[in-house]
Amino acid sequence: MPRFAYTGRAASGAVSGELDGADAGAVATLLMSRGVTPLQISAGGGASLKPRGAKPGELVLPKMFQPKVLPADLMLFSRQLHTLLRAGVPILRALAGLQESAVNPKMKTTLASVRQSLESGIELSICFAQQGGVFDHFYVSMVRVGEMTGRLDEVFLRLFKHIEFESFMHQQVKSAIRYPSFVVGAMAIAVGVINTLVVPAFANVFKSFNAELPLATRLLVGSSEFTLRYGWAVGIGAVIAFFALRRWMAQPAGRLVWDRWLLKAPLAGRIVQKATLSRFSRSFAIALKSGVPIEQALTVVAQTVDNAHISRKVEAMREAVERGDTILRAAIASGIFTPVVLQMIAVGEETGAIDELMEEIAELYTNEVQYELKTLSQQIEPILIVFLGALVLLLALGVFLPLWDLGRVSLKK
């Protein structure tokens, strides 16, 4: 049996190794059953499942300048492909039509590469997995399920609804943090202008009094002098800290610590937890409705929840189910679900409608997230007002107290 070298993507990050298999498709199937999305499979340095590179003489832009495939592009693609497949159009002809009608250049080249790989005999799910992260693990796994069950058109419709929900949640989050971000940015700019332009103009006047300055004034002057002398160092340090944090978060251990802290963060923690559980419940329901076994569905969903801590909890649920536990017992042991949700899971197991109950759980969490996002600005406003008031008070006291003292001295004379 030939040996194949592979690279892929799993929940823990990039993986690589070697496996024995009858052909590259068998190796890909084995990898996906282990929760690994294959990106490249090659036999002894020969033919590879990696997409072909650029044509000779073709200009290749650096990665940062290349256009990206947006969620809206994937939504449109999934919906149109569902309609074409349901109408009986062959997959290659459907992809050709969608490639010609695609507006996004990146989506057009992606579909061309998918068609090229599909024509060479590679399965559609593997063709999607090769496209450099354009299609995430959940998307690829669902397409794989559609291929195995013969319900590919239904899978693309469910993927359309899934991406639509994800886009809606992202828009809700952006809308909720827009106003607080604007206020915080304005405060940061105001502090910078005050420290670099306003306070230095008053500092020489204050020093000419030859008297002890009030505490508020000393704080303003000291902050201004520190900014003027070491502001560049603080800026460089902030940039270095930002990239160091990103690199640390890219590591599995760092990502786990960050995601665990994020769930406990003030104000945002509850929203992140409910949004993540909503995504888990909806993805789990879609997988179950598509005919995926519970163990495999939990494996796939664990890699799509976008939170390393909850992903580990879901993996623990899968292990418990494989040992023979019920979903209810596994969910209770995870400690991430509310009593109401646990009760719904129990009813779903008793009635055999766990997929429908998981959809209801997703709706429940979605409604709670929407409410939390609508009230987020109202919760943040008092905090911003307090900080803004403290800043104005410090500025007023720091500037005017020495002037009042100078006025009193002048009157006494």
VEXDOPA-242564 format. One line per field, with one value per residue (C-alpha): residue number from 0; residue in three letters; x, y negated, z negated. Coordinates in nm, 2 decimals. Example, Ala and Ser with C-alpha at 12.3 -4.5 7.8 and 13.67 -1.06 7.14 Angstrom:
// residues 2
i	c(0/1) $
aa	c(ALA/SER) $
u	c(1.23/1.37) $
v	c(0.45/0.11) $
w	c(-0.78/-0.71) $
//
This chain:
// residues 413
i	c(0/1/2/3/4/5/6/7/8/9/10/11/12/13/14/15/16/17/18/19/20/21/22/23/24/25/26/27/28/29/30/31/32/33/34/35/36/37/38/39/40/41/42/43/44/45/46/47/48/49/50/51/52/53/54/55/56/57/58/59/60/61/62/63/64/65/66/67/68/69/70/71/72/73/74/75/76/77/78/79/80/81/82/83/84/85/86/87/88/89/90/91/92/93/94/95/96/97/98/99/100/101/102/103/104/105/106/107/108/109/110/111/112/113/114/115/116/117/118/119/120/121/122/123/124/125/126/127/128/129/130/131/132/133/134/135/136/137/138/139/140/141/142/143/144/145/146/147/148/149/150/151/152/153/154/155/156/157/158/159/160/161/162/163/164/165/166/167/168/169/170/171/172/173/174/175/176/177/178/179/180/181/182/183/184/185/186/187/188/189/190/191/192/193/194/195/196/197/198/199/200/201/202/203/204/205/206/207/208/209/210/211/212/213/214/215/216/217/218/219/220/221/222/223/224/225/226/227/228/229/230/231/232/233/234/235/236/237/238/239/240/241/242/243/244/245/246/247/248/249/250/251/252/253/254/255/256/257/258/259/260/261/262/263/264/265/266/267/268/269/270/271/272/273/274/275/276/277/278/279/280/281/282/283/284/285/286/287/288/289/290/291/292/293/294/295/296/297/298/299/300/301/302/303/304/305/306/307/308/309/310/311/312/313/314/315/316/317/318/319/320/321/322/323/324/325/326/327/328/329/330/331/332/333/334/335/336/337/338/339/340/341/342/343/344/345/346/347/348/349/350/351/352/353/354/355/356/357/358/359/360/361/362/363/364/365/366/367/368/369/370/371/372/373/374/375/376/377/378/379/380/381/382/383/384/385/386/387/388/389/390/391/392/393/394/395/396/397/398/399/400/401/402/403/404/405/406/407/408/409/410/411/412) $
aa	c(MET/PRO/ARG/PHE/ALA/TYR/THR/GLY/ARG/ALA/ALA/SER/GLY/ALA/VAL/SER/GLY/GLU/LEU/ASP/GLY/ALA/ASP/ALA/GLY/ALA/VAL/ALA/THR/LEU/LEU/MET/SER/ARG/GLY/VAL/THR/PRO/LEU/GLN/ILE/SER/ALA/GLY/GLY/GLY/ALA/SER/LEU/LYS/PRO/ARG/GLY/ALA/LYS/PRO/GLY/GLU/LEU/VAL/LEU/PRO/LYS/MET/PHE/GLN/PRO/LYS/VAL/LEU/PRO/ALA/ASP/LEU/MET/LEU/PHE/SER/ARG/GLN/LEU/HIS/THR/LEU/LEU/ARG/ALA/GLY/VAL/PRO/ILE/LEU/ARG/ALA/LEU/ALA/GLY/LEU/GLN/GLU/SER/ALA/VAL/ASN/PRO/LYS/MET/LYS/THR/THR/LEU/ALA/SER/VAL/ARG/GLN/SER/LEU/GLU/SER/GLY/ILE/GLU/LEU/SER/ILE/CYS/PHE/ALA/GLN/GLN/GLY/GLY/VAL/PHE/ASP/HIS/PHE/TYR/VAL/SER/MET/VAL/ARG/VAL/GLY/GLU/MET/THR/GLY/ARG/LEU/ASP/GLU/VAL/PHE/LEU/ARG/LEU/PHE/LYS/HIS/ILE/GLU/PHE/GLU/SER/PHE/MET/HIS/GLN/GLN/VAL/LYS/SER/ALA/ILE/ARG/TYR/PRO/SER/PHE/VAL/VAL/GLY/ALA/MET/ALA/ILE/ALA/VAL/GLY/VAL/ILE/ASN/THR/LEU/VAL/VAL/PRO/ALA/PHE/ALA/ASN/VAL/PHE/LYS/SER/PHE/ASN/ALA/GLU/LEU/PRO/LEU/ALA/THR/ARG/LEU/LEU/VAL/GLY/SER/SER/GLU/PHE/THR/LEU/ARG/TYR/GLY/TRP/ALA/VAL/GLY/ILE/GLY/ALA/VAL/ILE/ALA/PHE/PHE/ALA/LEU/ARG/ARG/TRP/MET/ALA/GLN/PRO/ALA/GLY/ARG/LEU/VAL/TRP/ASP/ARG/TRP/LEU/LEU/LYS/ALA/PRO/LEU/ALA/GLY/ARG/ILE/VAL/GLN/LYS/ALA/THR/LEU/SER/ARG/PHE/SER/ARG/SER/PHE/ALA/ILE/ALA/LEU/LYS/SER/GLY/VAL/PRO/ILE/GLU/GLN/ALA/LEU/THR/VAL/VAL/ALA/GLN/THR/VAL/ASP/ASN/ALA/HIS/ILE/SER/ARG/LYS/VAL/GLU/ALA/MET/ARG/GLU/ALA/VAL/GLU/ARG/GLY/ASP/THR/ILE/LEU/ARG/ALA/ALA/ILE/ALA/SER/GLY/ILE/PHE/THR/PRO/VAL/VAL/LEU/GLN/MET/ILE/ALA/VAL/GLY/GLU/GLU/THR/GLY/ALA/ILE/ASP/GLU/LEU/MET/GLU/GLU/ILE/ALA/GLU/LEU/TYR/THR/ASN/GLU/VAL/GLN/TYR/GLU/LEU/LYS/THR/LEU/SER/GLN/GLN/ILE/GLU/PRO/ILE/LEU/ILE/VAL/PHE/LEU/GLY/ALA/LEU/VAL/LEU/LEU/LEU/ALA/LEU/GLY/VAL/PHE/LEU/PRO/LEU/TRP/ASP/LEU/GLY/ARG/VAL/SER/LEU/LYS/LYS) $
u	c(0.00/0.15/0.25/0.13/0.27/0.01/-0.04/-0.37/-0.55/-0.70/-0.85/-0.50/-0.35/-0.14/-0.05/0.16/0.27/0.25/-0.02/-0.07/-0.37/-0.50/-0.51/-0.51/-0.89/-0.87/-0.61/-0.82/-1.12/-0.92/-0.78/-1.13/-1.26/-0.99/-1.10/-0.82/-0.89/-0.64/-0.46/-0.20/-0.16/0.13/0.27/0.65/0.70/0.48/0.14/-0.01/-0.36/-0.24/-0.39/-0.18/0.02/0.01/0.06/0.40/0.42/0.11/0.15/0.11/0.04/0.16/-0.09/-0.17/-0.27/-0.48/-0.86/-1.05/-1.35/-1.61/-1.90/-2.14/-1.96/-1.99/-2.36/-2.43/-2.23/-2.40/-2.74/-2.69/-2.52/-2.81/-3.06/-2.85/-2.80/-3.17/-3.26/-3.04/-2.75/-2.42/-2.18/-1.91/-2.15/-2.28/-1.93/-1.85/-2.15/-2.09/-1.72/-1.82/-2.08/-1.86/-1.78/-1.50/-1.17/-1.06/-1.38/-1.35/-1.00/-1.10/-1.39/-1.15/-0.91/-1.20/-1.32/-0.96/-0.92/-1.27/-1.20/-0.89/-1.11/-1.07/-1.38/-1.56/-1.49/-1.12/-1.12/-1.28/-1.02/-0.73/-0.84/-0.62/-0.88/-1.15/-1.38/-1.36/-1.35/-1.72/-1.80/-1.57/-1.71/-2.07/-1.99/-1.82/-2.14/-2.35/-2.13/-2.17/-2.55/-2.63/-2.80/-2.55/-2.82/-2.97/-2.63/-2.56/-2.89/-2.81/-2.46/-2.62/-2.84/-2.54/-2.32/-2.62/-2.65/-2.28/-2.28/-2.58/-2.41/-2.09/-2.29/-2.47/-2.14/-2.00/-2.31/-2.29/-1.93/-1.93/-2.03/-1.81/-1.51/-1.57/-1.59/-1.28/-1.09/-1.20/-1.09/-0.75/-0.70/-0.81/-0.56/-0.28/-0.35/-0.38/-0.05/0.15/0.01/-0.21/-0.03/0.32/0.19/0.07/0.36/0.61/0.35/0.29/0.66/0.70/0.47/0.76/0.50/0.39/0.14/-0.18/-0.18/-0.40/-0.16/0.14/-0.03/-0.10/0.25/0.42/0.20/0.28/0.66/0.65/0.46/0.70/1.01/0.90/0.59/0.79/0.91/0.56/0.43/0.70/0.64/0.27/0.33/0.58/0.33/0.05/0.24/0.38/0.02/-0.09/0.19/0.12/-0.25/-0.16/-0.01/-0.26/-0.17/-0.20/-0.53/-0.67/-0.58/-0.71/-1.04/-1.09/-1.03/-1.26/-1.55/-1.50/-1.44/-1.67/-1.97/-1.84/-1.79/-2.16/-2.21/-1.91/-2.03/-2.39/-2.28/-2.04/-2.29/-2.55/-2.30/-2.23/-2.60/-2.69/-2.39/-2.47/-2.83/-2.72/-2.48/-2.74/-3.01/-2.76/-2.72/-2.39/-2.34/-2.34/-1.97/-1.85/-2.08/-1.93/-1.58/-1.67/-1.85/-1.57/-1.35/-1.60/-1.70/-1.41/-1.33/-1.06/-1.20/-1.55/-1.40/-1.22/-1.55/-1.72/-1.44/-1.49/-1.86/-1.77/-1.54/-1.81/-2.06/-1.81/-1.78/-2.16/-2.28/-2.59/-2.57/-2.74/-2.48/-2.20/-2.36/-2.40/-2.03/-1.91/-2.05/-2.12/-2.50/-2.77/-3.04/-3.30/-3.08/-3.00/-3.38/-3.43/-3.15/-3.31/-3.65/-3.47/-3.31/-3.63/-3.83/-3.55/-3.56/-3.23/-3.16/-3.48/-3.42/-3.07/-3.21/-3.44/-3.14/-2.96/-3.26/-3.28/-2.91/-2.94/-3.23/-3.03/-2.73/-2.93/-3.08/-2.73/-2.59/-2.88/-2.82/-2.44/-2.41/-2.64/-2.42/-2.10/-2.23/-2.22/-1.86/-1.75/-1.93/-1.75/-1.41/-1.49/-1.61/-1.29/-1.07/-1.25/-1.24/-0.87/-0.80/-1.01/-0.86/-0.51/-0.53/-0.76/-0.65/-0.31/-0.48/-0.72/-0.43/-0.25/-0.56/-0.60/-0.23/-0.28/-0.59/-0.40/-0.13) $
v	c(0.00/-0.34/-0.60/-0.96/-1.27/-1.52/-1.87/-1.98/-2.19/-2.07/-2.24/-2.26/-2.42/-2.30/-1.93/-1.72/-1.36/-1.04/-0.78/-0.46/-0.44/-0.30/-0.65/-1.01/-1.02/-0.74/-0.93/-1.24/-1.05/-0.90/-1.25/-1.41/-1.13/-1.23/-1.60/-1.71/-1.91/-1.80/-2.09/-1.89/-1.52/-1.38/-1.04/-1.00/-1.35/-1.28/-1.42/-1.64/-1.74/-2.09/-2.34/-2.44/-2.76/-3.06/-3.03/-3.13/-3.51/-3.57/-3.85/-3.72/-3.98/-3.95/-3.79/-4.11/-4.28/-4.00/-4.04/-3.82/-3.61/-3.78/-3.60/-3.76/-3.59/-3.25/-3.31/-3.39/-3.10/-2.85/-2.97/-2.97/-2.63/-2.49/-2.62/-2.48/-2.13/-2.11/-2.19/-1.90/-2.09/-1.89/-2.01/-2.10/-2.30/-2.47/-2.57/-2.70/-2.92/-3.05/-3.12/-3.34/-3.53/-3.59/-3.95/-3.90/-3.82/-3.59/-3.40/-3.36/-3.22/-3.00/-2.84/-2.79/-2.60/-2.39/-2.30/-2.21/-1.98/-1.83/-1.75/-1.56/-1.32/-1.48/-1.49/-1.82/-1.85/-1.80/-2.06/-2.31/-2.22/-2.30/-2.66/-2.82/-2.89/-3.02/-2.74/-2.68/-2.33/-2.33/-2.41/-2.14/-1.88/-1.96/-1.92/-1.59/-1.48/-1.59/-1.38/-1.07/-1.10/-1.22/-1.54/-1.79/-2.05/-2.05/-2.09/-2.40/-2.55/-2.49/-2.63/-2.94/-2.99/-2.92/-3.19/-3.43/-3.38/-3.43/-3.75/-3.88/-3.82/-4.00/-4.30/-4.31/-4.32/-4.59/-4.80/-4.76/-4.86/-5.14/-5.42/-5.32/-5.28/-5.63/-5.78/-5.60/-5.71/-6.07/-6.06/-5.92/-6.19/-6.46/-6.33/-6.33/-6.69/-6.81/-6.64/-6.76/-7.10/-7.25/-7.16/-7.26/-7.60/-7.64/-7.47/-7.76/-8.00/-7.77/-7.74/-8.12/-8.13/-8.00/-7.83/-7.48/-7.37/-7.18/-6.80/-6.81/-7.05/-6.85/-6.54/-6.72/-6.86/-6.53/-6.34/-6.60/-6.58/-6.20/-6.20/-6.45/-6.26/-5.90/-5.90/-5.75/-5.47/-5.40/-5.39/-5.15/-4.93/-4.92/-4.81/-4.54/-4.43/-4.41/-4.18/-3.97/-3.93/-3.82/-3.57/-3.43/-3.40/-3.21/-2.93/-2.67/-2.74/-3.12/-3.09/-2.87/-3.12/-3.42/-3.25/-3.14/-3.49/-3.64/-3.43/-3.60/-3.95/-4.22/-4.30/-4.12/-3.78/-3.69/-3.80/-3.60/-3.28/-3.30/-3.38/-3.09/-2.85/-2.98/-2.90/-2.56/-2.47/-2.59/-2.41/-2.09/-2.10/-2.15/-1.85/-1.62/-1.72/-1.63/-1.28/-1.31/-1.07/-1.25/-1.17/-1.30/-1.60/-1.70/-1.66/-1.89/-2.15/-2.16/-2.31/-2.58/-2.74/-2.98/-2.95/-2.72/-2.67/-2.58/-2.37/-2.16/-2.12/-2.00/-1.76/-1.63/-1.58/-1.38/-1.16/-1.11/-1.01/-0.77/-0.60/-0.55/-0.85/-1.03/-1.38/-1.52/-1.37/-1.50/-1.84/-1.86/-1.75/-2.02/-2.30/-2.54/-2.51/-2.67/-2.46/-2.56/-2.44/-2.12/-2.05/-2.11/-1.86/-1.61/-1.65/-1.62/-1.29/-1.15/-1.24/-1.16/-1.52/-1.64/-1.83/-2.03/-2.11/-2.22/-2.46/-2.60/-2.63/-2.83/-3.06/-3.11/-3.20/-3.42/-3.62/-3.66/-3.78/-4.03/-4.17/-4.19/-4.37/-4.62/-4.70/-4.69/-5.06/-5.15/-4.96/-5.12/-5.47/-5.53/-5.41/-5.63/-5.93/-5.87/-5.85/-6.16/-6.35/-6.26/-6.37/-6.71/-6.76/-6.69/-6.92/-7.20/-7.17/-7.14/-7.45/-7.68/-7.61/-7.78/-8.07/-8.11/-8.10/-8.37/-8.58/-8.56/-8.66/-8.96/-9.08/-9.06/-9.28) $
w	c(0.00/0.10/-0.16/-0.14/-0.30/-0.41/-0.56/-0.71/-0.96/-1.29/-1.60/-1.76/-1.44/-1.15/-1.14/-0.90/-0.87/-0.67/-0.62/-0.42/-0.19/0.13/0.29/0.20/0.16/-0.10/-0.30/-0.29/-0.42/-0.70/-0.79/-0.79/-1.02/-1.26/-1.25/-1.02/-0.71/-0.44/-0.26/-0.07/0.00/0.21/0.28/0.27/0.41/0.70/0.79/0.53/0.43/0.37/0.61/0.91/0.88/1.10/1.47/1.63/1.67/1.44/1.19/0.84/0.58/0.22/-0.01/-0.19/0.13/0.27/0.25/0.00/0.03/-0.19/-0.38/-0.13/0.15/-0.02/-0.10/0.26/0.38/0.15/0.23/0.61/0.60/0.40/0.66/0.95/0.80/0.70/1.06/1.18/1.32/1.31/1.05/1.31/1.52/1.21/1.10/1.45/1.45/1.10/1.19/1.49/1.29/0.98/0.92/0.66/0.85/0.56/0.57/0.95/0.92/0.63/0.83/1.13/0.90/0.76/1.11/1.22/0.92/0.96/1.32/1.22/1.01/0.66/0.44/0.40/0.03/0.08/0.36/0.11/-0.16/0.08/0.12/-0.15/-0.42/-0.18/-0.31/-0.68/-0.84/-0.91/-0.55/-0.42/-0.66/-0.57/-0.20/-0.28/-0.46/-0.16/0.07/-0.15/-0.20/0.15/0.01/0.14/0.24/-0.11/-0.27/-0.06/-0.17/-0.53/-0.48/-0.33/-0.64/-0.87/-0.70/-0.70/-1.08/-1.14/-0.93/-1.12/-1.45/-1.34/-1.22/-1.56/-1.74/-1.52/-1.57/-1.95/-1.99/-1.73/-1.97/-2.26/-2.03/-1.89/-2.24/-2.36/-2.05/-2.10/-2.46/-2.36/-2.10/-2.35/-2.61/-2.36/-2.25/-2.61/-2.71/-2.41/-2.33/-2.61/-2.93/-2.81/-2.73/-3.09/-3.25/-3.22/-3.36/-3.66/-3.73/-3.73/-4.04/-4.25/-4.47/-4.54/-4.28/-4.36/-4.32/-4.01/-3.84/-3.93/-3.79/-3.46/-3.43/-3.52/-3.27/-3.00/-3.06/-3.06/-2.73/-2.57/-2.68/-2.66/-2.44/-2.15/-2.37/-2.50/-2.14/-2.03/-2.34/-2.26/-1.90/-2.02/-2.29/-2.04/-1.80/-2.09/-2.21/-1.87/-1.84/-2.19/-2.10/-1.79/-2.01/-2.14/-2.51/-2.47/-2.28/-2.55/-2.83/-2.63/-2.54/-2.90/-3.02/-2.75/-2.88/-3.22/-3.10/-3.24/-3.02/-2.71/-2.88/-2.89/-2.53/-2.40/-2.59/-2.47/-2.11/-2.11/-2.25/-1.99/-1.71/-1.86/-1.89/-1.54/-1.39/-1.58/-1.47/-1.10/-1.13/-1.29/-1.03/-0.75/-0.89/-1.06/-1.36/-1.70/-1.77/-1.44/-1.46/-1.79/-1.65/-1.36/-1.57/-1.83/-1.55/-1.46/-1.79/-1.77/-2.14/-2.25/-2.60/-2.48/-2.21/-2.47/-2.66/-2.34/-2.28/-2.63/-2.55/-2.24/-2.45/-2.71/-2.44/-2.29/-2.63/-2.64/-2.82/-2.71/-2.56/-2.87/-3.11/-2.89/-2.87/-3.25/-3.30/-3.06/-3.29/-3.00/-2.96/-3.17/-3.35/-3.09/-2.81/-2.99/-3.03/-2.66/-2.58/-2.81/-2.63/-2.29/-2.39/-2.52/-2.21/-1.96/-1.83/-1.95/-1.63/-1.65/-2.02/-1.94/-1.69/-1.96/-2.19/-1.92/-1.88/-2.26/-2.28/-1.97/-2.12/-2.45/-2.25/-2.06/-2.38/-2.54/-2.24/-2.23/-2.60/-2.57/-2.48/-2.77/-3.01/-2.88/-2.87/-3.25/-3.26/-2.97/-3.13/-3.46/-3.29/-3.07/-3.38/-3.57/-3.28/-3.25/-3.63/-3.65/-3.36/-3.51/-3.85/-3.72/-3.50/-3.71/-4.07/-4.02/-3.84/-4.13/-4.38/-4.18/-4.18/-4.55/-4.60/-4.37/-4.56/-4.90/-4.76) $
//
